Amino acid sequence: MANSQVQLRKPTLDKDLEKFTFTEQATHFVLRRWTGVGIALVFLLVAMAVASSFATGTPGVLVVAITAALAAYMAMNIGANDVTNNVGAAVGARAMSMGVALVIAAVFEIAGALLAGQGVAATVASGIVDRSIFPSPDAYAWAMMAALISAALWINIATIANAPISTTHAIIGGVIGAGAAASGFHSVQWDAIAVIVVSWTVSPILGGVIAALFLYFIKEFIIYREDKIGAAKTWVPVLVAIMAGAFAAFIANGGTNGTLDLPFRTALLIGLGFGFATYVVTRPIVRRHAEGLDNRNQSLRTLFRIPLICSAALLSFAHGANDVSNAVGPLYGVVSALRSGAESGAVIPLWVMVIGAFGISLGLLLFGPRLIRIVGTEITKLNPMRAFCVALSSAVAVLTASAFAIPVSSTHIAVGAVFGVGMFREWYTRNSRRRIDYIRGRGNRIAPEEEDDPVNVDETRRRYLVRRSHFMTIVSAWIVTLPVSALLSAAIFLTLNALFT
């Protein structure tokens, strides 16, 4: 009785208010899923309005407006599916939060697309199929629209299924399928396709090899050294300088849409100079961050955090420079085909590039976080050192391809780099004499599978550092993307052609 208190008011009102609160929370949860869709629809309408205003007086202005909406839809799908490769490694390594990663990727995607996206976009617009063979400009416009629809739909399906596919495969497959349906297989420029397909085959291997080489260097010269922090103070500025020098050389060698197009040797010298300047600036910063750190791997992760963020930003720039073409290439093809006297190799209008650039960033911000977790955490375990190798190798490979106006798959390169890092770790764990001597020198025991002793197959598989199931799933998605997009695009073109001609 002593603990009982007289109720001075009935709790009915409080209960009713709580019910309203729960109802409001539930409503917010349901509406939040549709907020992104609503914003995306508004962006499609804005893209149509922008295209209409700039295409006024052009024959087929309605077709241009509709194609702009399709390009915006394609760009958002690229952002949702493809840009995750740029920051997935950094998020997986916990070097930055999801929010910071999204903002960095969005800003540098826009910069890369607007400053360096012209060359590859022109290749997609005119280098896949021969526009002169098409029966009419309208037929070419329908083909480009069909390519955008098929590629965007397939990417949308893959994003929902959590599969990081190649958006480059999707759009090039769509252009091939629609072009073949419109004017026959002879309209497809197979020599250019052969170069692109070879680049697709080489790019993931290249990304994996470069990433593995960087990781080998870090393990040999930093991680498995008695004075880790001292080694890091020496070599981390060198790695950052390599990254900065590669970017400067790309910019100098025509990386900004030809605004600055210096000879390769001159660009290389500029890259070396910029890299040295970066080393001079970075060295005292790294030393200051290293003060008071313990001589252990956890401290190395702290020192690699800033370089990793910089490399993720560089990769986002490189992706914007290369993959914006997947959205705006067909749009520019339509604009140039319907504009009398326009040449397919002319400078792409700024408004076309803006639609692609902002569409990619908007798609990333609205729909990208889910696949960021797939790439960053579910293929292999990443720490800042490994993630830095992934981002840096991917950026170098994509920038190189962009300099030659080759539409490579950044998905291939980034995922190939992740697998390369994981598989190299498997090899290094079993075969590195330096690692084994380092562990023994500290009095720790070496696992049997790291010695020369035989080990059973099941135990070896259990200790794999790369999840083979994800490897097979992703490769399967890559293989089917181009033919599926081509067939779907051909069907859409035949439907559009039958309905509107």
Secondary structure as GFF3:
##gff-version 3
##sequence-region A 1 501
A	DSSP	alpha_helix	12	54	.	.	.	ID=ss1
A	DSSP	alpha_helix	61	81	.	.	.	ID=ss2
A	DSSP	alpha_helix	84	92	.	.	.	ID=ss3
A	DSSP	alpha_helix	98	116	.	.	.	ID=ss4
A	DSSP	alpha_helix	118	126	.	.	.	ID=ss5
A	DSSP	three_ten_helix	131	133	.	.	.	ID=ss6
A	DSSP	alpha_helix	137	160	.	.	.	ID=ss7
A	DSSP	alpha_helix	167	183	.	.	.	ID=ss8
A	DSSP	three_ten_helix	185	187	.	.	.	ID=ss9
A	DSSP	alpha_helix	190	218	.	.	.	ID=ss10
A	DSSP	pi_helix	219	223	.	.	.	ID=ss11
A	DSSP	alpha_helix	228	252	.	.	.	ID=ss12
A	DSSP	alpha_helix	264	290	.	.	.	ID=ss13
A	DSSP	alpha_helix	297	323	.	.	.	ID=ss14
A	DSSP	alpha_helix	325	338	.	.	.	ID=ss15
A	DSSP	alpha_helix	350	367	.	.	.	ID=ss16
A	DSSP	alpha_helix	369	377	.	.	.	ID=ss17
A	DSSP	alpha_helix	384	403	.	.	.	ID=ss18
A	DSSP	alpha_helix	410	431	.	.	.	ID=ss19
A	DSSP	alpha_helix	433	441	.	.	.	ID=ss20
A	DSSP	three_ten_helix	448	450	.	.	.	ID=ss21
A	DSSP	alpha_helix	457	462	.	.	.	ID=ss22
A	DSSP	alpha_helix	468	500	.	.	.	ID=ss23
###
